[in-house]
Amino acid sequence: MSDTLRDQLLGLGFKPVPKPERKPDHRGASGRPHPGKGDKPVAGRPQRPASGNKPAHGARPHAKPGVRPPRSREEIDLAKAYAIRAQKEKDERIAAERLKQEEARVRREAKAKLEELLKDKGLNQPEADIARHFPYGGKIKRIYVNAEQLKALNSGELGVVQLNGRYLLVTAALLAEAESVFAPSVALKVDPNAPAADDPYADPRYQVPDDLVW
């Protein structure tokens, strides 16, 4: 259409045909369009994490499985205190056991020495028929003597020593030696200057009958 005809038509009241609007181009520098709000994610393209998955500012991340978090100062001090106490108790047990073994060794050696000292020196007589009772080891024990030995025993000239379950009648001098070697072996040692009430079994009036079971 020539400009003259166009002008004539416009003069007669005809309007020009409107041009179609062009949509804005959403493509980036790469030439690909940007995803819209409702667009689906494209496969293979990394997605940004949702805002709800981000850790809060200052929050500690979760510990990895199998990894123990570091202990506090209080926990470390408490563990040290327990370790020191356990070691102290162990040392005390070891020391007590060593002391017990040492005491047993000394006791065995003392008994062996006492046995050698009293060998063939007992004054017990098979025909003695007088029972002399005395307290020893929390119980009442007895030894058979004759009348002369009973008098010497009550005056402190003789004494009684326990050796391997037997009670031996010995002189006062030998009794003193036995006491220096192993004091618990002394079963009866009479002090002649002590009151009679201290040893009631020395008085014949208080002799325990032989048929009495202790």
C-alpha positions as CSV (number, residue, x, y, z in Angstrom):
1,M,0.0,0.0,0.0
2,S,1.4,3.4,-1.0
3,D,1.6,6.3,1.3
4,T,-1.1,8.1,-0.7
5,L,-3.6,5.3,-0.3
6,R,-2.7,5.0,3.4
7,D,-3.3,8.6,3.9
8,Q,-6.6,8.5,2.1
9,L,-7.7,5.6,4.3
10,L,-6.7,7.3,7.4
11,G,-8.6,10.3,6.2
12,L,-11.7,8.2,5.8
13,G,-11.5,7.1,9.5
14,F,-9.6,3.8,9.2
15,K,-7.1,3.1,12.1
16,P,-3.8,1.4,11.5
17,V,-3.4,-2.2,12.6
18,P,-1.7,-2.3,16.0
19,K,1.7,-4.1,16.1
20,P,2.0,-7.3,18.4
21,E,3.8,-6.7,21.8
22,R,7.1,-8.5,22.3
23,K,7.5,-10.5,25.5
24,P,10.6,-9.7,27.7
25,D,13.5,-12.1,27.2
26,H,14.3,-14.0,30.4
27,R,17.4,-15.7,29.0
28,G,20.7,-15.0,30.8
29,A,24.2,-14.5,29.4
30,S,24.3,-18.2,28.5
31,G,21.3,-17.9,26.4
32,R,19.2,-20.2,28.6
33,P,16.0,-18.9,30.2
34,H,16.0,-18.4,34.0
35,P,13.7,-20.8,35.9
36,G,10.6,-19.2,37.0
37,K,9.0,-19.3,40.5
38,G,6.9,-22.4,39.6
39,D,9.5,-24.1,37.3
40,K,10.7,-27.6,38.2
41,P,14.4,-28.1,38.9
42,V,16.4,-29.3,35.9
43,A,18.2,-32.7,36.3
44,G,21.9,-32.4,36.9
45,R,21.7,-28.8,38.1
46,P,22.8,-28.3,41.8
47,Q,20.0,-26.8,43.9
48,R,20.4,-24.2,46.6
49,P,19.6,-25.6,50.1
50,A,16.3,-24.5,51.6
51,S,16.6,-21.7,54.2
52,G,15.2,-24.1,56.9
53,N,18.1,-26.5,56.5
54,K,20.7,-23.9,57.4
55,P,22.1,-24.3,61.0
56,A,21.2,-21.4,63.3
57,H,23.9,-18.9,64.0
58,G,26.0,-20.0,67.0
59,A,24.5,-23.5,67.1
60,R,26.9,-26.5,67.5
61,P,26.7,-29.0,64.6
62,H,25.7,-32.5,65.5
63,A,28.6,-34.8,66.6
64,K,29.6,-37.5,64.1
65,P,28.5,-41.0,65.0
66,G,31.2,-42.8,67.1
67,V,33.1,-39.6,67.9
68,R,33.0,-38.6,71.6
69,P,32.7,-34.9,72.4
70,P,35.7,-33.4,74.3
71,R,35.4,-33.7,78.1
72,S,35.0,-30.7,80.3
73,R,37.6,-29.6,82.9
74,E,35.4,-30.9,85.7
75,E,35.2,-34.3,84.2
76,I,38.9,-34.5,83.7
77,D,39.6,-33.5,87.3
78,L,37.1,-36.1,88.6
79,A,38.7,-38.8,86.5
80,K,42.1,-37.9,87.9
81,A,40.8,-38.0,91.4
82,Y,39.3,-41.5,90.9
83,A,42.6,-42.7,89.3
84,I,44.6,-41.4,92.3
85,R,42.2,-43.0,94.8
86,A,42.3,-46.4,93.0
87,Q,46.1,-46.3,92.9
88,K,46.3,-45.5,96.6
89,E,43.9,-48.3,97.6
90,K,46.0,-50.7,95.4
91,D,49.2,-49.6,97.1
92,E,47.6,-50.0,100.5
93,R,46.5,-53.6,99.7
94,I,49.9,-54.5,98.4
95,A,51.5,-53.0,101.6
96,A,49.1,-54.9,103.9
97,E,49.7,-58.2,102.1
98,R,53.5,-57.7,102.3
99,L,53.2,-56.9,106.0
100,K,51.1,-60.0,106.5
101,Q,53.6,-62.2,104.7
102,E,56.5,-60.7,106.7
103,E,54.7,-61.3,110.0
104,A,54.0,-64.9,109.0
105,R,57.7,-65.4,108.0
106,V,58.9,-64.0,111.4
107,R,56.5,-66.2,113.2
108,R,57.6,-69.3,111.5
109,E,61.3,-68.5,112.1
110,A,60.5,-67.7,115.8
111,K,58.7,-71.0,116.3
112,A,61.5,-72.9,114.7
113,K,64.0,-71.2,117.0
114,L,61.8,-71.9,120.0
115,E,61.5,-75.6,119.1
116,E,65.3,-75.8,119.0
117,L,65.6,-74.0,122.3
118,L,63.2,-76.3,124.2
119,K,64.3,-79.5,122.6
120,D,64.6,-82.2,125.4
121,K,64.3,-79.6,128.1
122,G,60.7,-80.2,129.3
123,L,60.2,-81.2,132.9
124,N,56.9,-83.0,132.4
125,Q,56.6,-86.4,134.2
126,P,54.4,-89.2,133.0
127,E,53.4,-90.2,136.6
128,A,52.3,-86.6,137.6
129,D,48.7,-86.6,138.7
130,I,48.0,-83.1,139.9
131,A,46.2,-80.9,137.4
132,R,47.3,-77.3,137.5
133,H,44.8,-75.1,135.5
134,F,45.6,-71.8,134.0
135,P,44.0,-69.4,131.4
136,Y,45.6,-69.3,128.0
137,G,44.3,-68.1,124.6
138,G,40.9,-67.3,126.0
139,K,40.4,-70.8,127.4
140,I,41.2,-72.7,130.6
141,K,44.1,-75.1,130.0
142,R,45.9,-77.6,132.4
143,I,49.2,-79.3,132.9
144,Y,49.8,-82.3,135.2
145,V,52.5,-81.9,137.8
146,N,53.5,-83.5,141.1
147,A,53.3,-81.9,144.5
148,E,56.9,-80.5,144.4
149,Q,56.4,-79.1,140.9
150,L,53.1,-77.5,141.8
151,K,54.8,-75.7,144.7
152,A,57.7,-74.5,142.4
153,L,55.2,-73.5,139.7
154,N,53.1,-71.4,142.1
155,S,56.2,-69.7,143.5
156,G,57.4,-68.7,140.0
157,E,60.4,-71.1,140.0
158,L,58.8,-73.0,137.1
159,G,56.7,-72.0,134.1
160,V,54.7,-73.4,131.2
161,V,55.4,-72.9,127.5
162,Q,53.1,-73.9,124.7
163,L,54.9,-75.6,121.7
164,N,53.1,-77.3,118.8
165,G,49.9,-77.8,120.9
166,R,51.7,-79.2,123.9
167,Y,52.4,-77.6,127.3
168,L,55.9,-78.0,128.6
169,L,57.0,-77.4,132.2
170,V,60.3,-75.5,132.2
171,T,62.5,-73.6,134.5
172,A,62.1,-69.8,135.1
173,A,65.3,-69.1,133.3
174,L,64.3,-71.2,130.2
175,L,60.9,-69.5,130.3
176,A,62.5,-66.1,130.1
177,E,64.5,-67.2,127.0
178,A,61.4,-68.6,125.4
179,E,59.6,-65.3,126.0
180,S,62.4,-63.4,124.3
181,V,62.3,-65.7,121.3
182,F,58.5,-65.9,120.9
183,A,56.4,-64.2,123.6
184,P,53.0,-65.7,122.7
185,S,54.4,-69.1,123.6
186,V,54.4,-68.3,127.3
187,A,51.4,-70.0,128.7
188,L,51.9,-69.6,132.5
189,K,54.3,-67.3,134.2
190,V,53.6,-66.8,137.9
191,D,54.7,-63.7,139.8
192,P,55.3,-64.8,143.4
193,N,54.7,-61.2,144.6
194,A,51.3,-60.9,142.9
195,P,48.2,-61.1,145.1
196,A,46.6,-64.5,145.3
197,A,43.4,-63.2,143.7
198,D,45.3,-62.6,140.4
199,D,45.7,-66.4,140.0
200,P,42.9,-68.2,141.8
201,Y,43.9,-71.5,140.2
202,A,47.1,-71.5,142.3
203,D,45.1,-72.1,145.4
204,P,44.4,-75.9,145.9
205,R,40.9,-75.0,147.3
206,Y,40.0,-73.8,143.8
207,Q,41.4,-76.6,141.8
208,V,39.0,-77.7,139.0
209,P,37.9,-81.3,139.2
210,D,39.4,-83.6,136.6
211,D,36.0,-84.9,135.5
212,L,34.9,-81.4,134.5
213,V,34.8,-80.9,130.8
214,W,35.9,-77.5,129.4
